[in-house]
Amino acid sequence: MKVREAKKSDFDKVHILLKRLNDSTFSKCDWAKITRIDFNAKNKYYGYVLEDGMEILGFIGTIFSKRSFNGDVINYCNIHSWIIDPKVKLGGLTLLLKVLKLEDHVITNFTASEEPYKIFKSLKFKEVDFKNYKLLPLQTLKMLLNIKIQSINDKNAEKLLQLDQLLLYNDHKRFENVQFLYLNNGGEASFIITKREAYNPKVLLRIPFLRKFLTDKLFLAEIHYISNPKVFFQVFSTTRVALKICRRLGAVGLLVSDRYLSKNYSLKKHYYPRKRPYLFKYAEKDYLVDTLYSELFILNF
């Protein structure tokens, strides 16, 4: 058996493995998206396969990207969809160790289930330390002036966004349930990228009529990138503007990590448990880790 880079011609065999994932509801067309993504990183392949003769008995998915922080270019490798044929169970670790040789990359994983999580932690992966909060637009009634809120599209992106923000926009505009918002408050601007997540509040779902009517119709907009948290959340702290922001995002509220929330913001927030832990390796600080270039967008996970 040997581990090698996955080729596009391997996909039919890889898909046979992917169909075994317990929580997968993705079609073959959905999975094929991982073979077509190119974020102009130096590595172009979409994962590694464990091969035995003509058989592919294991797969680990990789999404490569690069980002600029304070003038330094950082390479990333996001791991997803790690699966192995039960008859060669120990081969799974061989796949993971192949990825871990990429020590010039920050390696991330955002969707680990319980068993992979234990393995990642045993291999010295760190966990991003944050809590998620739900922000509903029912905030204070104070008034703010000179606020302009714009949805970003191909017509205004180049005019409003800085070069690094424009790259993020162009890389992500193809994905489902993604919104881009630009806010200007008296000359100070904030650019956010959000992804809509279904929101089914338990208090409403207890009522049969509302449960039938509202299921899959309410959304929170989860913030995955924000360029100027101070400006954005100061503005969101007013009900009138917060309602306008939520209306633009097609959501009843925001979902945001406390990494972006200062104690100085007068925001009414509610704890909202995150789905799974965010793990990383080969980065000193977790501020270098976000979820933009991951299966959360590519597969709409």
Sequence and secondary structure as in RCSB ss.txt:
>XXXX:A:sequence
MKVREAKKSDFDKVHILLKRLNDSTFSKCDWAKITRIDFNAKNKYYGYVLEDGMEILGFIGTIFSKRSFNGDVIN
YCNIHSWIIDPKVKLGGLTLLLKVLKLEDHVITNFTASEEPYKIFKSLKFKEVDFKNYKLLPLQTLKMLLNIKIQ
SINDKNAEKLLQLDQLLLYNDHKRFENVQFLYLNNGGEASFIITKREAYNPKVLLRIPFLRKFLTDKLFLAEIHY
ISNPKVFFQVFSTTRVALKICRRLGAVGLLVSDRYLSKNYSLKKHYYPRKRPYLFKYAEKDYLVDTLYSELFILN
F
>XXXX:A:secstr
 EEEE  GGGHHHHHHHHTT TT    HHHHHGGGT   S S    EEEEEETTEEEEEEEEEEEEEEETTEEEE
EEEEEEEEE GGGTTHHHHHHHHHHT TTEEEEES   HHHHHHHHHTT EE    EEEE S  B     SEEEE
E  TTTHHHHS HHHHHHHHHHTTSTTEEEEEEEETTEEEEEEEEEEE   HHHHTSHHHHHHHTTT EEEEEEE
ES HHHHHHHHTBHHHHHHHHHHHTSSEEEEEGGG  TTS    EE   SS  EEES S GGG  SSSSHHHHS 
 
